[in-house]
């Protein structure tokens, strides 16, 4: 998994819980904490850090994933090289489609070892979108947070529900409903 995901995560932990807790976390995880945004690392390291952080803080791993996804959205957005091509993208539904049809494809072209999730679109109206999240990384709550961050960016309020389609959450259906 791309290092930017790790560096963002460690920054967020430091910001929310402080440097001392971040140091403890890395020590317990046997993780030297040396990540660069352009490097690639085993995604299980991130899972391990989230699980340990959950144990230390008493916050569920799902909630931690979600807060992380939400806060990382703006930084991922800011990292997009050519904002002009996003000009026509006016709302969250269009952006989620763009992520599947363009952004994650570019990510894979740039970094052969990257493995972003796959979205399969089931239905869409002006106010409702249903899509399936599929990923062996099973980070559907990061996905939830990213969609929330995306809605915030477009000044929209979305009601989001999810249903697990497999026990390991490698396949999760998302129901988005535009409130305003
Ligand atoms: C609504 C917006 C987005 C959603 C819902 C989304 C969803 C996700 C999720 C859930 C992951 C974690 C891996 C997984 O679950 O398989 C991920 C990974 C990633 N995403 Fe996105 N994403 C969004 C926007 C973006 C944007 C704007 C970028 C900009 C470059 C981006 C680049 C990446 C990268 C680099 C990874 C790591 C892939 C890897 O190294 O394996 N995403 N995305």
Boltz pocket constraint, residues with backbone or C-beta under 6 A from the ligand:
constraints:
  - pocket:
      binder: B
      contacts: [[A, 1], [A, 2], [A, 3], [A, 5], [A, 73], [A, 76], [A, 77], [A, 79], [A, 80], [A, 95], [A, 96], [A, 99], [A, 103], [A, 104], [A, 107], [A, 113], [A, 114], [A, 115], [A, 116], [A, 117], [A, 118], [A, 134], [A, 135], [A, 136], [A, 137], [A, 138], [A, 139], [A, 140], [A, 142], [A, 143], [A, 146], [A, 147], [A, 150]]
      max_distance: 6.0
